[in-house]
Amino acid sequence: MKLLIDTDAFCKLAVSDLLRDAVRVLGAEQGECGMLPALPHMLRKGRLRRRYGADACDSMLQIANTLPSIPQPSAAWLDPLAPVQAIDPGEALIFAAAAESGAMIVSADKRALEALKDLEAHRDALAERIVVFEALLLRFCRDLGTDVVKQRVRPLVGLDRVVRVCFSTQGSEPEEGLLSYFRDLQKAVSPLTLWDPHSGAGR
């Protein structure tokens, strides 16, 4: 498995029709992308269905059902994450599995990333292999064009603050706003190093 995607990042990419582009940019095939085992259940009922609506969740469920679940990592990587309150069990599974396997991660959990910076072994193992949504949007603006990205992310304007600020203001330059958010996040998680959207595909 080359790429592990957390639930919130999966939903943002899928609902904006950018999932395939993200997989391509990060050097993987869709069948090489691991999802949390609970994702299909979460799309059928609960928070995600209330947030994105039944039609969007049904559409995302079709994609989720074709993707493999993230394998269980060893206790050596998983156990040190368990006491960290800011890292929920799903994110812990993703961090541990990626640290063990060398996979890339797409994560939308900024609180968990800020906590991860204090765990030296995981921080070093995941250096430059954690991809945040802002970084992907920056890359898409370059690869697909800002107008295309603006059209694609329209379903997220009312759901995601970064998208709303960067893409819904008339006359704004989305890339400037995205870069500002990304630089702020880089500082917040330092010394953890994030994937740079100006680089090539994953290592």
C-alpha positions as CSV (number, residue, x, y, z in Angstrom):
1,M,0.0,0.0,0.0
2,K,1.6,3.3,-1.1
3,L,-0.9,5.8,0.2
4,L,-3.1,6.0,3.3
5,I,-5.9,8.5,3.5
6,D,-7.8,9.6,6.6
7,T,-11.6,9.8,6.6
8,D,-11.9,13.6,6.5
9,A,-9.3,14.0,3.7
10,F,-11.0,11.2,1.7
11,C,-14.3,13.0,1.9
12,K,-12.9,16.4,1.0
13,L,-11.1,15.0,-2.0
14,A,-14.0,12.7,-3.1
15,V,-16.8,15.3,-2.8
16,S,-14.7,17.7,-4.9
17,D,-13.8,15.1,-7.5
18,L,-10.1,15.5,-6.7
19,L,-9.3,12.0,-5.3
20,R,-8.0,10.6,-8.5
21,D,-5.8,13.7,-9.0
22,A,-4.4,13.4,-5.5
23,V,-3.6,9.7,-6.0
24,R,-1.9,10.5,-9.3
25,V,0.1,13.4,-7.9
26,L,1.4,11.2,-5.0
27,G,2.6,8.5,-7.3
28,A,0.0,5.8,-6.5
29,E,-2.8,3.9,-8.1
30,Q,-6.3,3.9,-6.6
31,G,-6.0,0.3,-5.6
32,E,-2.9,1.1,-3.6
33,C,-4.7,3.5,-1.3
34,G,-5.7,2.4,2.2
35,M,-8.7,3.7,4.1
36,L,-9.8,3.2,7.7
37,P,-11.9,0.1,8.1
38,A,-14.8,2.1,9.6
39,L,-15.1,4.4,6.5
40,P,-18.0,2.6,4.8
41,H,-20.0,2.5,8.0
42,M,-19.3,6.2,8.7
43,L,-20.6,7.1,5.2
44,R,-23.8,5.1,5.8
45,K,-24.8,6.9,9.1
46,G,-23.7,9.5,11.5
47,R,-21.5,12.6,11.3
48,L,-20.4,12.3,7.7
49,R,-23.9,11.8,6.4
50,R,-25.2,14.8,8.2
51,R,-22.2,16.9,7.0
52,Y,-22.1,16.0,3.3
53,G,-25.7,14.8,2.7
54,A,-27.1,11.4,1.7
55,D,-26.4,11.7,-2.1
56,A,-22.7,12.7,-1.7
57,C,-22.2,10.0,0.9
58,D,-23.8,7.3,-1.3
59,S,-21.5,8.3,-4.1
60,M,-18.4,8.3,-1.8
61,L,-19.5,4.9,-0.5
62,Q,-19.2,3.4,-4.0
63,I,-15.6,4.5,-4.1
64,A,-14.8,3.5,-0.5
65,N,-16.1,-0.1,-1.2
66,T,-13.5,-0.6,-3.9
67,L,-10.6,0.4,-1.6
68,P,-8.6,-1.8,0.8
69,S,-8.5,-1.2,4.5
70,I,-5.4,-0.2,6.2
71,P,-3.5,-3.2,7.6
72,Q,-3.0,-3.5,11.4
73,P,0.5,-2.1,12.3
74,S,2.7,-3.6,14.9
75,A,2.4,-2.7,18.6
76,A,5.9,-1.1,18.4
77,W,4.5,1.7,16.2
78,L,0.9,1.8,17.5
79,D,1.3,1.7,21.3
80,P,3.3,5.0,21.7
81,L,0.4,6.8,20.0
82,A,-2.3,5.4,22.3
83,P,-1.8,7.8,25.3
84,V,-1.8,10.9,23.1
85,Q,-5.3,12.4,23.5
86,A,-5.0,14.6,20.4
87,I,-4.5,11.6,18.2
88,D,-7.7,9.5,17.8
89,P,-7.6,5.7,17.2
90,G,-8.1,6.1,13.5
91,E,-5.4,8.6,13.0
92,A,-3.1,6.5,15.3
93,L,-3.7,3.5,13.0
94,I,-2.8,5.6,9.9
95,F,0.4,7.1,11.5
96,A,1.6,3.7,12.8
97,A,0.9,1.8,9.5
98,A,2.6,4.5,7.4
99,A,5.6,4.7,9.8
100,E,6.0,0.9,9.5
101,S,5.4,0.5,5.8
102,G,6.9,3.7,4.3
103,A,3.5,4.8,2.8
104,M,2.5,8.4,2.2
105,I,-0.4,9.8,4.3
106,V,-3.1,12.3,3.3
107,S,-4.4,13.8,6.6
108,A,-6.8,16.6,7.4
109,D,-6.4,16.3,11.2
110,K,-4.2,19.3,12.1
111,R,-4.6,18.7,15.8
112,A,-3.2,15.2,15.5
113,L,-0.3,16.5,13.4
114,E,0.6,19.0,16.0
115,A,0.7,16.2,18.6
116,L,2.8,14.0,16.3
117,K,5.6,16.5,16.2
118,D,6.5,15.5,19.8
119,L,7.0,11.8,19.0
120,E,10.5,11.6,17.7
121,A,10.5,8.1,16.2
122,H,7.2,8.7,14.3
123,R,8.2,12.2,13.3
124,D,11.4,11.0,11.7
125,A,9.8,8.0,10.1
126,L,7.1,10.2,8.5
127,A,9.2,13.2,7.5
128,E,8.0,14.6,4.2
129,R,5.4,11.9,3.8
130,I,2.4,13.6,5.4
131,V,0.3,15.5,2.8
132,V,-2.2,18.1,4.0
133,F,-5.2,19.3,2.0
134,E,-3.8,22.8,1.6
135,A,-0.7,21.4,0.0
136,L,-2.7,19.4,-2.4
137,L,-4.9,22.3,-3.4
138,L,-1.7,24.3,-4.1
139,R,-0.4,21.6,-6.3
140,F,-3.8,21.3,-8.1
141,C,-3.8,25.0,-8.8
142,R,-0.5,24.6,-10.6
143,D,-1.3,21.3,-12.4
144,L,-5.0,21.8,-13.2
145,G,-5.4,25.6,-13.1
146,T,-7.0,27.8,-10.5
147,D,-10.3,28.0,-12.4
148,V,-10.7,24.2,-12.5
149,V,-9.9,23.8,-8.8
150,K,-12.3,26.6,-7.9
151,Q,-15.1,24.7,-9.8
152,R,-14.2,21.4,-8.2
153,V,-14.1,22.6,-4.6
154,R,-17.4,24.5,-4.8
155,P,-19.2,21.8,-2.7
156,L,-16.8,22.5,0.1
157,V,-17.3,26.3,0.3
158,G,-19.8,26.0,3.1
159,L,-18.0,23.2,4.9
160,D,-14.3,24.1,4.9
161,R,-12.9,27.4,6.1
162,V,-9.7,27.3,4.0
163,V,-11.7,26.7,0.8
164,R,-14.2,29.4,1.8
165,V,-11.6,32.0,2.4
166,C,-9.3,31.2,-0.5
167,F,-11.8,30.4,-3.3
168,S,-15.1,32.3,-2.6
169,T,-13.8,35.8,-2.4
170,Q,-14.2,37.8,-5.7
171,G,-10.8,39.0,-7.1
172,S,-8.8,36.9,-4.6
173,E,-5.7,34.9,-5.5
174,P,-6.4,31.4,-4.1
175,E,-2.7,30.3,-4.3
176,E,-1.6,33.2,-2.0
177,G,-4.1,32.3,0.6
178,L,-3.4,28.6,0.4
179,L,0.3,29.2,0.7
180,S,-0.2,31.3,3.8
181,Y,-2.3,28.6,5.4
182,F,0.3,26.0,4.5
183,R,3.2,28.0,5.8
184,D,1.4,28.5,9.1
185,L,0.8,24.8,9.4
186,Q,4.4,24.1,8.7
187,K,5.4,26.3,11.6
188,A,2.8,24.7,13.9
189,V,4.0,21.2,13.3
190,S,7.7,21.9,13.2
191,P,10.1,20.0,13.5
192,L,7.8,17.5,11.7
193,T,8.3,18.2,8.0
194,L,5.3,18.0,5.7
195,W,5.2,17.0,2.0
196,D,6.0,20.1,-0.1
197,P,3.5,20.7,-3.0
198,H,6.3,22.1,-5.1
199,S,8.2,18.8,-5.0
200,G,7.6,15.8,-7.2
201,A,5.6,12.8,-6.2
202,G,6.1,10.9,-2.9
203,R,9.4,9.5,-2.0
